[in-house]
Amino acid sequence: MRILIAGARGQLGRSLQTFPGSQELTPLERDRLDITDLKAVREAIAAYHPDLVINAAAYNNVDGAESDADGAYRLNARGPRNLAAATAESGIPVLHVSSDYVFDGTSNVPYHEYHRPNPISVYGCSKLAGEAEVRALNERHYIVRTAWLYHEIGENFPNRMLKQRERPQVRVVSDQSGSPTYAPHLAKAIGRLVTTGAYGTYHFAGCGGTSFYELTVALYRHLGIEVPVIPVTTAEFPRPAARPPYSVLATLQEPQILLPPWEEGLAEYASALKK
C-alpha cells in the first residue's frame, strides 16, 4: 500500500513513518505540502499516486486558537476539506486525525464514538468542522479521535513538565482528566486500522484515564525526578481557552484495536528519554 502522510514533521507524523516495511510511505512536511492549498494537494496526489492519504497536520495551539480562529479553521477544517475532496476525486480513502476536545467534558463516563460532540473552544470547534468536511466529501474515510498526544520530540504536556523540573515545586491541574496517548502506540493502531477497510469514526487513545497532576507524578517517578508536584484547580490556572474537565476516550467501534494502557505508553516514553 502506498501511503502519503501530510504533516510528517509532527509527533504523529514522525511515528507513522515506522509503519511496517511492506508499506511504501511518502512523508511530506508542510514545506512540501500545504494542505490548505487545494491545488497543491491535487498535485501531490497526482505526483505520488498514493492508495491512502493520512492527515497528521493540525493547528494544535489550543490557547492560540482563541485569538487566531482563522488560522485554526484554515488548518483544521479547510485542510481536511481539501484532502477529502482531492482523495475522493482520485477514488482513494483518507484518514483524518481529530481530538477529544470535540467534547465538552460534562460526561461522567468515557466518551465513545456515539457520544454527541459539543466543543467548548475555538480549537475544538475547528477540529469538529474538519471531521464534518471529511465525512461530507469522501465516503471512504477514517476519522480517528485521540487525546493528550505526546512524543519525545515536540510540544506536548510531558515535555513541558520536564522543563519544570529545576523549579522548587511544580503546580499542576488536578481537575482535568483525559487519556494520555503515546504517539508510537497511536501510529501502530492506525497501521492496523487502514488494513481493515472499515471506514468510519474511531477513538484511539491510551487505555484508561488520569489527570494532568497524576500524569506528572507518574512521569517524575519514572525518571527519578524528586521535585514536589502540587495539585491545583483549573480556576487557579486561567487560560484563554476552556478545556473539557473530563475527556477520557473509549471505543465501541473497534474493540479489536486497543492501545495499551496509558501507563505503558508513559513508561516507554520515559525509557526512550533515558537512551
C-alpha atoms as a printed R data frame, in Angstrom:
    type eleno elety resid chain resno       x      y      z
1   ATOM     1    CA   MET     A     1   0.000  0.000  0.000
2   ATOM     2    CA   ARG     A     2   1.310  3.438 -0.970
3   ATOM     3    CA   ILE     A     3   0.600  5.935  1.812
4   ATOM     4    CA   LEU     A     4   1.050  9.689  1.663
5   ATOM     5    CA   ILE     A     5   1.455 11.310  5.092
6   ATOM     6    CA   ALA     A     6   0.662 15.014  5.407
7   ATOM     7    CA   GLY     A     7   2.201 16.692  8.441
8   ATOM     8    CA   ALA     A     8   5.178 14.338  8.594
9   ATOM     9    CA   ARG     A     9   7.241 16.554 10.914
10  ATOM    10    CA   GLY     A    10   4.830 16.396 13.858
11  ATOM    11    CA   GLN     A    11   4.670 13.910 16.696
12  ATOM    12    CA   LEU     A    12   2.280 11.541 14.970
13  ATOM    13    CA   GLY     A    13   3.773 12.149 11.540
14  ATOM    14    CA   ARG     A    14   7.167 11.000 12.788
15  ATOM    15    CA   SER     A    15   5.673  7.931 14.426
16  ATOM    16    CA   LEU     A    16   3.684  6.974 11.332
17  ATOM    17    CA   GLN     A    17   6.943  6.636  9.447
18  ATOM    18    CA   THR     A    18   7.650  3.475 11.443
19  ATOM    19    CA   PHE     A    19   4.909  1.606  9.553
20  ATOM    20    CA   PRO     A    20   5.863 -1.945  8.511
21  ATOM    21    CA   GLY     A    21   8.293 -2.247  5.615
22  ATOM    22    CA   SER     A    22   5.557 -3.568  3.334
23  ATOM    23    CA   GLN     A    23   4.138 -0.027  3.170
24  ATOM    24    CA   GLU     A    24   5.506  2.466  0.655
25  ATOM    25    CA   LEU     A    25   5.471  5.758  2.527
26  ATOM    26    CA   THR     A    26   5.661  9.306  1.240
27  ATOM    27    CA   PRO     A    27   6.053 11.587  4.285
28  ATOM    28    CA   LEU     A    28   5.516 15.229  3.354
29  ATOM    29    CA   GLU     A    29   6.309 18.092  5.706
30  ATOM    30    CA   ARG     A    30   4.499 21.402  5.445
31  ATOM    31    CA   ASP     A    31   7.147 22.971  3.218
32  ATOM    32    CA   ARG     A    32   6.467 20.178  0.721
33  ATOM    33    CA   LEU     A    33   2.687 20.033  1.098
34  ATOM    34    CA   ASP     A    34   0.485 22.821  2.406
35  ATOM    35    CA   ILE     A    35  -2.875 21.112  2.911
36  ATOM    36    CA   THR     A    36  -4.670 24.477  2.936
37  ATOM    37    CA   ASP     A    37  -3.800 24.787 -0.777
38  ATOM    38    CA   LEU     A    38  -6.194 22.593 -2.793
39  ATOM    39    CA   LYS     A    39  -4.087 22.857 -5.944
40  ATOM    40    CA   ALA     A    40  -1.005 21.673 -4.042
41  ATOM    41    CA   VAL     A    41  -2.939 18.749 -2.576
42  ATOM    42    CA   ARG     A    42  -4.186 17.672 -6.003
43  ATOM    43    CA   GLU     A    43  -0.686 17.949 -7.444
44  ATOM    44    CA   ALA     A    44   0.807 15.837 -4.636
45  ATOM    45    CA   ILE     A    45  -1.738 13.086 -5.155
46  ATOM    46    CA   ALA     A    46  -1.154 13.165 -8.896
47  ATOM    47    CA   ALA     A    47   2.618 13.008 -8.394
48  ATOM    48    CA   TYR     A    48   2.819 10.228 -5.821
49  ATOM    49    CA   HIS     A    49  -0.262  8.106 -6.704
50  ATOM    50    CA   PRO     A    50  -0.997  7.023 -3.105
51  ATOM    51    CA   ASP     A    51  -3.522  4.344 -2.193
52  ATOM    52    CA   LEU     A    52  -4.312  6.254  1.010
53  ATOM    53    CA   VAL     A    53  -3.682  9.729  2.429
54  ATOM    54    CA   ILE     A    54  -3.213 10.229  6.172
55  ATOM    55    CA   ASN     A    55  -3.657 13.716  7.588
56  ATOM    56    CA   ALA     A    56  -1.403 14.228 10.590
57  ATOM    57    CA   ALA     A    57  -1.208 18.003 10.068
58  ATOM    58    CA   ALA     A    58  -3.078 20.213 12.521
59  ATOM    59    CA   TYR     A    59  -3.228 23.537 14.329
60  ATOM    60    CA   ASN     A    60  -2.726 22.340 17.900
61  ATOM    61    CA   ASN     A    61  -2.253 25.583 19.845
62  ATOM    62    CA   VAL     A    62  -5.445 25.386 21.900
63  ATOM    63    CA   ASP     A    63  -4.995 28.770 23.560
64  ATOM    64    CA   GLY     A    64  -3.649 30.444 20.435
65  ATOM    65    CA   ALA     A    65  -6.757 29.422 18.502
66  ATOM    66    CA   GLU     A    66  -8.899 31.709 20.673
67  ATOM    67    CA   SER     A    67  -7.239 34.755 19.114
68  ATOM    68    CA   ASP     A    68  -6.423 33.123 15.771
69  ATOM    69    CA   ALA     A    69  -9.659 31.440 14.754
70  ATOM    70    CA   ASP     A    70  -8.913 31.974 11.070
71  ATOM    71    CA   GLY     A    71  -5.628 30.120 11.403
72  ATOM    72    CA   ALA     A    72  -7.200 27.277 13.341
73  ATOM    73    CA   TYR     A    73 -10.039 26.790 10.867
74  ATOM    74    CA   ARG     A    74  -7.692 27.126  7.911
75  ATOM    75    CA   LEU     A    75  -5.555 24.180  9.017
76  ATOM    76    CA   ASN     A    76  -8.093 22.127 10.971
77  ATOM    77    CA   ALA     A    77 -11.102 22.477  8.654
78  ATOM    78    CA   ARG     A    78 -10.090 23.752  5.224
79  ATOM    79    CA   GLY     A    79  -7.043 21.481  5.126
80  ATOM    80    CA   PRO     A    80  -9.071 18.311  5.789
81  ATOM    81    CA   ARG     A    81 -11.677 19.531  3.287
82  ATOM    82    CA   ASN     A    82  -9.013 19.793  0.606
83  ATOM    83    CA   LEU     A    83  -7.629 16.346  1.388
84  ATOM    84    CA   ALA     A    84 -11.085 14.782  1.404
85  ATOM    85    CA   ALA     A    85 -12.071 16.428 -1.869
86  ATOM    86    CA   ALA     A    86  -8.848 15.516 -3.658
87  ATOM    87    CA   THR     A    87  -8.818 11.905 -2.430
88  ATOM    88    CA   ALA     A    88 -12.466 11.467 -3.420
89  ATOM    89    CA   GLU     A    89 -11.647 12.763 -6.901
90  ATOM    90    CA   SER     A    90  -8.893 10.143 -7.125
91  ATOM    91    CA   GLY     A    91 -11.047  7.350 -5.713
92  ATOM    92    CA   ILE     A    92  -8.859  6.691 -2.669
93  ATOM    93    CA   PRO     A    93  -9.563  6.820  1.073
94  ATOM    94    CA   VAL     A    94  -8.393  9.430  3.553
95  ATOM    95    CA   LEU     A    95  -7.614  9.118  7.260
96  ATOM    96    CA   HIS     A    96  -8.033 12.253  9.347
97  ATOM    97    CA   VAL     A    97  -6.910 12.642 12.961
98  ATOM    98    CA   SER     A    98  -9.214 14.544 15.312
99  ATOM    99    CA   SER     A    99  -9.365 15.312 19.029
100 ATOM   100    CA   ASP     A   100 -11.032 14.602 22.345
101 ATOM   101    CA   TYR     A   101 -11.644 18.358 22.534
102 ATOM   102    CA   VAL     A   102 -14.703 17.955 20.311
103 ATOM   103    CA   PHE     A   103 -16.457 17.011 23.585
104 ATOM   104    CA   ASP     A   104 -17.476 19.390 26.373
105 ATOM   105    CA   GLY     A   105 -16.241 17.228 29.253
106 ATOM   106    CA   THR     A   106 -19.547 17.031 31.128
107 ATOM   107    CA   SER     A   107 -19.771 13.232 30.878
108 ATOM   108    CA   ASN     A   108 -19.080 11.041 33.884
109 ATOM   109    CA   VAL     A   109 -18.183  8.028 31.720
110 ATOM   110    CA   PRO     A   110 -15.585  7.699 28.952
111 ATOM   111    CA   TYR     A   111 -16.631  9.145 25.612
112 ATOM   112    CA   HIS     A   112 -17.228  6.589 22.853
113 ATOM   113    CA   GLU     A   113 -17.802  7.216 19.159
114 ATOM   114    CA   TYR     A   114 -21.568  7.668 19.514
115 ATOM   115    CA   HIS     A   115 -21.472 10.391 22.136
116 ATOM   116    CA   ARG     A   116 -22.591 13.726 20.735
117 ATOM   117    CA   PRO     A   117 -19.769 16.255 20.283
118 ATOM   118    CA   ASN     A   118 -20.133 19.679 21.858
119 ATOM   119    CA   PRO     A   119 -16.826 21.591 21.725
120 ATOM   120    CA   ILE     A   120 -16.241 24.481 24.116
121 ATOM   121    CA   SER     A   121 -13.218 26.130 22.480
122 ATOM   122    CA   VAL     A   122 -12.309 27.522 19.073
123 ATOM   123    CA   TYR     A   123  -9.787 24.707 18.709
124 ATOM   124    CA   GLY     A   124 -12.423 22.068 19.459
125 ATOM   125    CA   CYS     A   125 -14.891 23.699 17.054
126 ATOM   126    CA   SER     A   126 -12.286 23.767 14.291
127 ATOM   127    CA   LYS     A   127 -11.490 20.075 14.785
128 ATOM   128    CA   LEU     A   128 -15.177 19.162 14.652
129 ATOM   129    CA   ALA     A   129 -15.549 21.230 11.473
130 ATOM   130    CA   GLY     A   130 -12.700 19.255  9.923
131 ATOM   131    CA   GLU     A   131 -14.476 15.999 10.744
132 ATOM   132    CA   ALA     A   132 -17.646 17.268  9.071
133 ATOM   133    CA   GLU     A   133 -15.771 18.210  5.901
134 ATOM   134    CA   VAL     A   134 -14.160 14.784  5.641
135 ATOM   135    CA   ARG     A   135 -17.449 12.948  6.162
136 ATOM   136    CA   ALA     A   136 -19.230 15.110  3.619
137 ATOM   137    CA   LEU     A   137 -16.673 14.879  0.823
138 ATOM   138    CA   ASN     A   138 -15.240 11.360  0.892
139 ATOM   139    CA   GLU     A   139 -17.333  8.329  1.812
140 ATOM   140    CA   ARG     A   140 -14.151  6.279  2.131
141 ATOM   141    CA   HIS     A   141 -12.863  7.950  5.255
142 ATOM   142    CA   TYR     A   142 -11.409  7.057  8.614
143 ATOM   143    CA   ILE     A   143 -11.687  9.661 11.366
144 ATOM   144    CA   VAL     A   144  -9.522  8.873 14.381
145 ATOM   145    CA   ARG     A   145 -10.052 10.877 17.551
146 ATOM   146    CA   THR     A   146  -7.207 10.775 20.018
147 ATOM   147    CA   ALA     A   147  -6.257 12.596 23.227
148 ATOM   148    CA   TRP     A   148  -3.311 14.163 25.032
149 ATOM   149    CA   LEU     A   149  -0.827 13.056 22.367
150 ATOM   150    CA   TYR     A   150   2.876 13.117 23.224
151 ATOM   151    CA   HIS     A   151   6.264 12.019 21.901
152 ATOM   152    CA   GLU     A   152   9.869 12.539 22.942
153 ATOM   153    CA   ILE     A   153  10.124 15.240 20.262
154 ATOM   154    CA   GLY     A   154   7.667 18.091 20.012
155 ATOM   155    CA   GLU     A   155   5.486 20.418 22.051
156 ATOM   156    CA   ASN     A   156   3.355 18.393 24.468
157 ATOM   157    CA   PHE     A   157   2.429 18.190 28.132
158 ATOM   158    CA   PRO     A   158   5.061 15.677 29.362
159 ATOM   159    CA   ASN     A   159   7.823 17.588 27.583
160 ATOM   160    CA   ARG     A   160   6.620 20.830 29.186
161 ATOM   161    CA   MET     A   161   6.682 19.179 32.603
162 ATOM   162    CA   LEU     A   162  10.257 18.066 32.046
163 ATOM   163    CA   LYS     A   163  11.229 21.702 31.532
164 ATOM   164    CA   GLN     A   164   9.820 22.479 35.008
165 ATOM   165    CA   ARG     A   165  11.977 20.002 36.906
166 ATOM   166    CA   GLU     A   166  14.507 22.606 38.075
167 ATOM   167    CA   ARG     A   167  11.833 24.515 39.997
168 ATOM   168    CA   PRO     A   168  11.426 24.166 43.782
169 ATOM   169    CA   GLN     A   169   7.957 22.758 43.139
170 ATOM   170    CA   VAL     A   170   5.613 22.202 40.207
171 ATOM   171    CA   ARG     A   171   1.935 23.090 40.386
172 ATOM   172    CA   VAL     A   172  -0.274 21.012 38.081
173 ATOM   173    CA   VAL     A   173  -4.014 20.996 37.393
174 ATOM   174    CA   SER     A   174  -5.701 18.007 39.030
175 ATOM   175    CA   ASP     A   175  -9.332 18.507 37.934
176 ATOM   176    CA   GLN     A   176  -8.890 17.804 34.214
177 ATOM   177    CA   SER     A   177  -8.821 14.142 33.163
178 ATOM   178    CA   GLY     A   178  -8.110 12.522 29.826
179 ATOM   179    CA   SER     A   179  -6.382  9.630 28.068
180 ATOM   180    CA   PRO     A   180  -2.642 10.266 27.558
181 ATOM   181    CA   THR     A   181  -1.606  8.778 24.220
182 ATOM   182    CA   TYR     A   182   1.940  7.859 23.251
183 ATOM   183    CA   ALA     A   183   2.308  8.725 19.559
184 ATOM   184    CA   PRO     A   184   4.038  5.452 18.521
185 ATOM   185    CA   HIS     A   185   1.136  3.481 20.047
186 ATOM   186    CA   LEU     A   186  -1.363  5.540 18.059
187 ATOM   187    CA   ALA     A   187   0.644  5.039 14.877
188 ATOM   188    CA   LYS     A   188   0.553  1.259 15.319
189 ATOM   189    CA   ALA     A   189  -3.213  1.333 15.836
190 ATOM   190    CA   ILE     A   190  -3.672  3.426 12.700
191 ATOM   191    CA   GLY     A   191  -1.478  0.990 10.813
192 ATOM   192    CA   ARG     A   192  -3.841 -1.823 11.744
193 ATOM   193    CA   LEU     A   193  -6.991  0.184 11.067
194 ATOM   194    CA   VAL     A   194  -6.108  1.106  7.485
195 ATOM   195    CA   THR     A   195  -5.817 -2.563  6.543
196 ATOM   196    CA   THR     A   196  -9.430 -3.259  7.538
197 ATOM   197    CA   GLY     A   197 -11.281 -1.127  5.004
198 ATOM   198    CA   ALA     A   198 -13.841 -0.492  7.760
199 ATOM   199    CA   TYR     A   199 -14.437  3.200  7.238
200 ATOM   200    CA   GLY     A   200 -15.912  5.358  9.989
201 ATOM   201    CA   THR     A   201 -15.091  7.213 13.191
202 ATOM   202    CA   TYR     A   202 -12.851  5.688 15.860
203 ATOM   203    CA   HIS     A   203 -11.475  6.573 19.271
204 ATOM   204    CA   PHE     A   204  -7.841  5.533 19.670
205 ATOM   205    CA   ALA     A   205  -6.171  6.736 22.869
206 ATOM   206    CA   GLY     A   206  -4.178  5.321 25.745
207 ATOM   207    CA   CYS     A   207  -6.486  2.985 27.661
208 ATOM   208    CA   GLY     A   208  -7.809  4.375 30.912
209 ATOM   209    CA   GLY     A   209  -7.788  7.905 32.193
210 ATOM   210    CA   THR     A   210  -5.824 10.134 34.515
211 ATOM   211    CA   SER     A   211  -5.389 13.782 35.442
212 ATOM   212    CA   PHE     A   212  -2.582 16.103 34.438
213 ATOM   213    CA   TYR     A   213  -1.442 16.033 38.056
214 ATOM   214    CA   GLU     A   214  -1.356 12.224 38.253
215 ATOM   215    CA   LEU     A   215   0.396 12.050 34.887
216 ATOM   216    CA   THR     A   216   3.117 14.401 36.119
217 ATOM   217    CA   VAL     A   217   3.614 12.453 39.337
218 ATOM   218    CA   ALA     A   218   3.968  9.216 37.351
219 ATOM   219    CA   LEU     A   219   6.356 10.831 34.867
220 ATOM   220    CA   TYR     A   220   8.642 12.185 37.586
221 ATOM   221    CA   ARG     A   221   8.605  8.813 39.333
222 ATOM   222    CA   HIS     A   222   9.748  7.055 36.146
223 ATOM   223    CA   LEU     A   223  12.618  9.494 35.687
224 ATOM   224    CA   GLY     A   224  13.649  9.809 39.324
225 ATOM   225    CA   ILE     A   225  12.742 13.490 39.488
226 ATOM   226    CA   GLU     A   226  12.168 14.476 43.119
227 ATOM   227    CA   VAL     A   227  10.547 17.875 42.654
228 ATOM   228    CA   PRO     A   228   7.289 18.126 44.666
229 ATOM   229    CA   VAL     A   229   4.164 18.170 42.489
230 ATOM   230    CA   ILE     A   230   1.336 20.262 43.924
231 ATOM   231    CA   PRO     A   231  -2.273 19.686 42.759
232 ATOM   232    CA   VAL     A   232  -4.202 22.830 41.852
233 ATOM   233    CA   THR     A   233  -7.582 23.576 40.276
234 ATOM   234    CA   THR     A   234  -8.285 24.807 36.775
235 ATOM   235    CA   ALA     A   235  -9.618 28.022 38.310
236 ATOM   236    CA   GLU     A   236  -6.163 28.708 39.762
237 ATOM   237    CA   PHE     A   237  -4.646 28.466 36.261
238 ATOM   238    CA   PRO     A   238  -6.910 30.560 33.990
239 ATOM   239    CA   ARG     A   239  -6.195 30.049 30.287
240 ATOM   240    CA   PRO     A   240  -7.624 31.754 27.172
241 ATOM   241    CA   ALA     A   241  -9.346 28.536 26.018
242 ATOM   242    CA   ALA     A   242 -11.744 26.404 28.018
243 ATOM   243    CA   ARG     A   243 -10.767 22.761 28.416
244 ATOM   244    CA   PRO     A   244 -13.145 19.825 28.868
245 ATOM   245    CA   PRO     A   245 -12.753 18.774 32.508
246 ATOM   246    CA   TYR     A   246 -13.216 15.121 31.514
247 ATOM   247    CA   SER     A   247 -12.306 13.806 28.070
248 ATOM   248    CA   VAL     A   248 -11.356 10.170 28.645
249 ATOM   249    CA   LEU     A   249 -11.924  8.231 25.422
250 ATOM   250    CA   ALA     A   250 -13.186  4.688 24.873
251 ATOM   251    CA   THR     A   251 -14.097  2.760 21.723
252 ATOM   252    CA   LEU     A   252 -17.170  0.807 20.742
253 ATOM   253    CA   GLN     A   253 -16.316  0.791 17.042
254 ATOM   254    CA   GLU     A   254 -13.160 -1.316 17.046
255 ATOM   255    CA   PRO     A   255 -12.573 -3.235 20.287
256 ATOM   256    CA   GLN     A   256 -10.022 -5.420 18.493
257 ATOM   257    CA   ILE     A   257  -7.668 -2.457 18.099
258 ATOM   258    CA   LEU     A   258  -6.935 -1.141 21.556
259 ATOM   259    CA   LEU     A   259  -3.969  0.953 22.554
260 ATOM   260    CA   PRO     A   260  -2.012 -0.166 25.621
261 ATOM   261    CA   PRO     A   261  -2.877  1.408 28.989
262 ATOM   262    CA   TRP     A   262  -1.639  4.979 29.262
263 ATOM   263    CA   GLU     A   263   0.803  3.865 31.975
264 ATOM   264    CA   GLU     A   264   2.611  1.628 29.455
265 ATOM   265    CA   GLY     A   265   2.903  4.467 26.997
266 ATOM   266    CA   LEU     A   266   4.409  6.712 29.657
267 ATOM   267    CA   ALA     A   267   6.888  4.003 30.658
268 ATOM   268    CA   GLU     A   268   8.030  3.610 27.038
269 ATOM   269    CA   TYR     A   269   8.332  7.370 26.662
270 ATOM   270    CA   ALA     A   270  10.449  7.581 29.825
271 ATOM   271    CA   SER     A   271  12.655  4.704 28.630
272 ATOM   272    CA   ALA     A   272  13.189  6.425 25.286
273 ATOM   273    CA   LEU     A   273  14.295  9.595 27.075
274 ATOM   274    CA   LYS     A   274  16.917  7.651 29.011
275 ATOM   275    CA   LYS     A   275  18.581  6.253 25.873
